[in-house]
């Protein structure tokens, strides 16, 4: 009798713990990471490999959220799946040979997940600056929140490395290529446009320069440091904002 009671109690405790875990999991914030898929960014340098490693390091760092990586690299059913610019119509919204772009695929996958936070990770090039930049979208209601998040991530990355903190910039100030936000008409980053990306909190981090910061960006230790710094600061920001 006692033995049966013990097993019954044990089963009940296991059930309660499992149920609590499921309930807790449902409350976790959904985060989407979008590493660069560009492989044509400098001699003997793959921005895709570097940014993916940073994202993987961030995702492994506690605390754990519901985290997903959207990435088109190697998917031949999309055009510009491993190259292209986030600010060029022909690389984002254009249909080529009946195919959508790698960027379009990534944003479609992200929107299906209904994330609260979207973080794009890129490396800069040709700047001659060993630095980190945060970028946000101009003109939507979450601009102030995104400015705060991007600024804090840039500061955290700078503190963990030797990268200069260059602060936060609006995507409308880059003057790059020809993609424009349909709402404002200003030059924009496709992946940060609120008409494309349904996540309320959206930032893009340009981390290091593929020439000046090469030693940091290609090292396992450097990538790990950057990823961990991003995740730890993001977790603090989420807690302070009481995002659910």
C-alpha positions as CSV (number, residue, x, y, z in Angstrom):
1,X,0.0,0.0,0.0
2,X,2.8,2.4,1.0
3,X,4.7,1.6,-2.2
4,X,1.7,2.3,-4.4
5,X,1.1,5.5,-2.6
6,X,4.7,6.5,-3.1
7,X,4.6,5.9,-6.9
8,X,1.3,7.7,-7.2
9,X,2.7,10.7,-5.4
10,X,5.9,10.6,-7.5
11,X,3.8,10.5,-10.7
12,X,1.7,13.4,-9.5
13,X,4.9,15.5,-8.8
14,X,6.3,14.7,-12.2
15,X,3.0,15.7,-13.9
16,X,2.9,19.0,-12.0
17,X,6.5,19.8,-12.8
18,X,5.9,19.0,-16.5
19,X,2.8,21.2,-16.5
20,X,4.6,24.0,-14.8
21,X,7.4,23.7,-17.4
22,X,5.0,23.9,-20.3
23,X,3.2,26.9,-18.7
24,X,6.5,28.7,-18.1
25,X,7.6,27.9,-21.7
26,X,4.5,29.5,-23.1
27,X,5.3,32.7,-21.2
28,X,8.8,32.9,-22.6
29,X,9.6,35.8,-25.0
30,X,10.0,34.8,-28.6
31,X,13.3,36.1,-30.1
32,X,14.3,35.8,-33.8
33,X,18.0,36.1,-34.8
34,X,18.8,36.9,-38.4
35,X,22.6,36.5,-39.1
36,X,23.9,37.9,-42.3
37,X,23.8,35.3,-45.1
38,X,26.4,37.2,-47.2
39,X,29.5,35.3,-48.3
40,X,30.8,37.8,-50.8
41,X,32.1,40.3,-48.2
42,X,35.9,40.5,-48.4
43,X,38.8,38.3,-49.3
44,X,38.9,35.1,-47.3
45,X,36.2,36.4,-45.0
46,X,32.6,35.1,-44.8
47,X,30.3,37.5,-43.0
48,X,27.7,34.7,-43.0
49,X,30.0,32.4,-41.0
50,X,31.0,35.1,-38.5
51,X,27.5,36.3,-37.9
52,X,26.1,32.8,-37.6
53,X,28.7,32.0,-35.0
54,X,27.9,35.1,-33.0
55,X,24.2,34.2,-33.1
56,X,24.8,30.6,-32.1
57,X,26.9,31.8,-29.1
58,X,24.1,34.2,-28.1
59,X,21.5,31.5,-28.3
60,X,23.6,29.2,-26.1
61,X,24.0,31.8,-23.4
62,X,21.5,31.8,-20.5
63,X,18.8,32.8,-19.8
64,X,17.0,30.8,-22.4
65,X,14.0,32.2,-24.3
66,X,12.1,30.8,-27.2
67,X,14.8,31.6,-29.8
68,X,15.0,30.9,-33.5
69,X,17.5,31.6,-36.2
70,X,16.2,32.5,-39.7
71,X,18.8,32.0,-42.4
72,X,18.6,31.5,-46.2
73,X,22.2,30.4,-46.7
74,X,22.5,27.4,-49.0
75,X,18.8,27.5,-50.0
76,X,19.0,27.5,-53.8
77,X,15.2,27.9,-54.2
78,X,15.7,31.6,-53.4
79,X,17.6,34.3,-55.2
80,X,20.4,36.1,-53.3
81,X,20.3,33.5,-50.6
82,X,24.0,33.9,-49.9
83,X,24.7,37.5,-51.0
84,X,23.0,40.8,-51.7
85,X,22.2,44.0,-49.8
86,X,19.5,44.5,-47.2
87,X,18.8,47.9,-48.8
88,X,18.5,47.0,-52.5
89,X,15.1,46.3,-54.2
90,X,16.6,43.7,-56.6
91,X,18.0,41.8,-53.6
92,X,14.9,41.9,-51.4
93,X,11.4,42.5,-52.9
94,X,12.2,41.6,-56.5
95,X,11.0,38.3,-58.0
96,X,13.7,36.8,-60.2
97,X,13.0,33.7,-62.3
98,X,9.9,33.0,-60.2
99,X,11.9,33.1,-57.0
100,X,11.6,35.3,-53.9
101,X,14.8,36.5,-52.3
102,X,16.7,35.1,-49.4
103,X,15.8,38.2,-47.3
104,X,12.1,37.7,-48.1
105,X,12.2,34.1,-47.1
106,X,13.9,35.0,-43.8
107,X,11.3,37.7,-42.9
108,X,8.4,35.4,-43.8
109,X,9.8,32.7,-41.5
110,X,10.3,35.3,-38.8
111,X,6.8,36.6,-39.0
112,X,5.4,33.1,-38.7
113,X,7.0,32.8,-35.3
114,X,5.4,36.1,-34.0
115,X,8.5,37.3,-32.2
116,X,8.6,40.2,-29.8
117,X,12.3,40.8,-30.5
118,X,14.1,40.6,-33.8
119,X,17.9,41.0,-33.9
120,X,19.9,41.1,-37.2
121,X,23.6,40.6,-36.9
122,X,26.0,41.9,-39.6
123,X,29.6,43.0,-40.0
124,X,30.6,46.3,-41.6
125,X,33.1,46.8,-44.4
126,X,35.3,49.6,-45.7
127,X,34.8,51.8,-42.7
128,X,38.4,51.7,-41.5
129,X,36.9,51.7,-38.0
130,X,37.2,49.0,-35.3
131,X,33.7,49.7,-34.0
132,X,30.1,48.6,-33.5
133,X,27.0,50.4,-34.8
134,X,23.4,49.9,-33.9
135,X,20.7,50.6,-36.6
136,X,17.0,51.1,-36.1
137,X,14.1,51.9,-38.4
138,X,12.9,55.4,-38.9
139,X,9.4,56.6,-38.1
140,X,7.4,53.8,-36.5
141,X,6.0,53.8,-32.9
142,X,8.7,51.6,-31.5
143,X,11.6,53.8,-32.6
144,X,12.4,55.1,-29.1
145,X,12.4,51.5,-27.6
146,X,14.5,50.2,-30.5
147,X,16.9,53.1,-30.0
148,X,17.4,52.2,-26.4
149,X,17.8,48.5,-27.2
150,X,20.3,49.0,-30.0
151,X,22.3,51.5,-27.9
152,X,22.5,49.1,-25.0
153,X,23.6,46.2,-27.2
154,X,26.3,48.4,-28.8
155,X,27.6,49.5,-25.4
156,X,27.6,45.9,-24.1
157,X,29.5,44.6,-27.2
158,X,32.0,47.5,-26.9
159,X,32.6,46.7,-23.2
160,X,33.3,43.0,-23.9
161,X,35.7,43.7,-26.8
162,X,38.0,46.4,-28.1
163,X,35.3,47.7,-30.5
164,X,34.5,51.4,-30.3
165,X,30.9,52.2,-29.6
166,X,29.6,54.3,-32.5
167,X,26.1,54.6,-31.1
168,X,22.7,54.2,-32.8
169,X,21.9,55.3,-36.3
170,X,18.6,55.5,-38.3
171,X,18.4,53.3,-41.4
172,X,17.2,56.3,-43.3
173,X,20.6,58.0,-42.9
174,X,22.8,55.4,-44.6
175,X,22.1,56.6,-48.2
176,X,22.5,53.0,-49.4
177,X,21.0,51.7,-52.6
178,X,17.3,52.0,-53.3
179,X,14.9,50.2,-51.0
180,X,12.4,52.6,-49.4
181,X,9.9,52.2,-46.6
182,X,6.4,52.5,-48.1
183,X,5.2,54.5,-45.2
184,X,7.9,57.2,-45.0
185,X,9.3,57.0,-48.5
186,X,12.8,57.1,-46.9
187,X,15.7,54.8,-47.7
188,X,15.5,51.9,-45.2
189,X,16.7,48.5,-44.2
190,X,14.3,46.0,-45.6
191,X,14.5,43.7,-42.6
192,X,13.7,46.5,-40.1
193,X,10.7,48.0,-42.1
194,X,7.5,47.7,-40.0
195,X,5.6,46.9,-43.2
196,X,7.8,43.8,-43.7
197,X,8.8,42.8,-40.2
198,X,5.9,42.3,-37.7
199,X,8.2,42.2,-34.6
200,X,7.7,45.3,-32.5
201,X,11.3,45.4,-31.3
202,X,13.7,45.3,-34.3
203,X,17.4,46.2,-34.4
204,X,20.3,45.6,-36.7
205,X,23.9,45.5,-35.3
206,X,26.9,46.1,-37.5
207,X,29.7,44.5,-35.5
208,X,33.2,45.3,-36.5
209,X,34.8,45.9,-39.9
210,X,35.7,42.9,-42.0
211,X,39.2,44.3,-42.5
212,X,40.1,46.3,-39.4
213,X,38.4,44.0,-36.9
214,X,39.2,40.8,-38.7
215,X,41.2,39.2,-35.9
216,X,38.4,39.5,-33.5
217,X,35.7,38.5,-35.9
218,X,37.3,35.3,-37.2
219,X,38.3,34.0,-33.7
220,X,36.1,31.6,-31.8
221,X,36.8,33.5,-28.6
222,X,35.8,36.8,-30.2
223,X,32.6,35.5,-31.6
224,X,31.7,33.9,-28.3
225,X,32.4,37.1,-26.3
226,X,30.2,39.1,-28.7
227,X,27.3,36.6,-28.6
228,X,27.4,36.4,-24.8
229,X,27.5,40.1,-24.4
230,X,24.5,40.6,-26.7
231,X,22.4,37.9,-24.9
232,X,23.2,39.1,-21.4
233,X,22.3,42.7,-22.1
234,X,19.2,41.7,-24.1
235,X,18.0,39.6,-21.1
236,X,18.4,42.6,-18.8
237,X,16.5,44.8,-21.2
238,X,13.7,42.4,-21.5
239,X,13.3,42.0,-17.8
240,X,13.3,45.8,-17.3
241,X,10.7,46.3,-20.1
242,X,8.6,43.5,-18.5
243,X,8.0,42.1,-22.0
244,X,5.9,38.9,-22.1
